[in-house]
């Protein structure tokens, strides 16, 4: 069984070294199309989602009494 959750950052590093997507996936030993699809179609949204954390927004707003 292949686990791909820990390969995202390595994949980005390989792309940063001007490696093609296919070669980067081969380097990560992701041969099956289902695993390759998971990496190729991933959208990294965590930074955007953190902006919408209601607890964080309440810290920034002044409290009125």
C-alpha positions as a Python dict, from the first residue, in 0.01 Angstrom:
ca = {
    (1, 'X'): (0, 0, 0),
    (2, 'X'): (127, 348, -89),
    (3, 'X'): (77, 642, 146),
    (4, 'X'): (106, 975, -34),
    (5, 'X'): (32, 1225, 244),
    (6, 'X'): (399, 1283, 323),
    (7, 'X'): (508, 1328, -38),
    (8, 'X'): (356, 1671, -112),
    (9, 'X'): (644, 1884, 18),
    (10, 'X'): (903, 1665, -155),
    (11, 'X'): (700, 1690, -477),
    (12, 'X'): (703, 2071, -453),
    (13, 'X'): (1079, 2069, -394),
    (14, 'X'): (1133, 1854, -702),
    (15, 'X'): (919, 2088, -911),
    (16, 'X'): (1123, 2379, -775),
    (17, 'X'): (1433, 2212, -919),
    (18, 'X'): (1275, 2236, -1267),
    (19, 'X'): (1180, 1868, -1275),
    (20, 'X'): (871, 1785, -1480),
    (21, 'X'): (557, 1663, -1304),
    (22, 'X'): (592, 1315, -1447),
    (23, 'X'): (958, 1284, -1353),
    (24, 'X'): (885, 1412, -1001),
    (25, 'X'): (610, 1153, -957),
    (26, 'X'): (844, 882, -1085),
    (27, 'X'): (1111, 999, -839),
    (28, 'X'): (857, 964, -557),
    (29, 'X'): (785, 611, -685),
    (30, 'X'): (421, 694, -752),
    (31, 'X'): (353, 458, -1041),
    (32, 'X'): (-20, 391, -1006),
    (33, 'X'): (-249, 640, -1178),
    (34, 'X'): (-471, 677, -870),
    (35, 'X'): (-175, 792, -656),
    (36, 'X'): (-46, 1022, -928),
    (37, 'X'): (-393, 1176, -961),
    (38, 'X'): (-400, 1253, -589),
    (39, 'X'): (-81, 1458, -613),
    (40, 'X'): (-149, 1622, -951),
    (41, 'X'): (-497, 1743, -857),
    (42, 'X'): (-421, 1848, -498),
    (43, 'X'): (-501, 2210, -413),
    (44, 'X'): (-312, 2344, -113),
    (45, 'X'): (-578, 2550, 64),
    (46, 'X'): (-463, 2545, 426),
    (47, 'X'): (-337, 2905, 432),
    (48, 'X'): (-664, 3033, 285),
    (49, 'X'): (-871, 2824, 523),
    (50, 'X'): (-680, 2953, 824),
    (51, 'X'): (-796, 3305, 736),
    (52, 'X'): (-1155, 3195, 796),
    (53, 'X'): (-1103, 3051, 1143),
    (54, 'X'): (-1370, 3229, 1353),
    (55, 'X'): (-1158, 3202, 1668),
    (56, 'X'): (-870, 3386, 1501),
    (57, 'X'): (-1097, 3658, 1369),
    (58, 'X'): (-1247, 3721, 1713),
    (59, 'X'): (-895, 3782, 1852),
    (60, 'X'): (-838, 4058, 1596),
    (61, 'X'): (-1166, 4243, 1652),
    (62, 'X'): (-1181, 4492, 1936),
    (63, 'X'): (-1414, 4388, 2215),
    (64, 'X'): (-1691, 4640, 2286),
    (65, 'X'): (-1857, 4647, 2628),
}
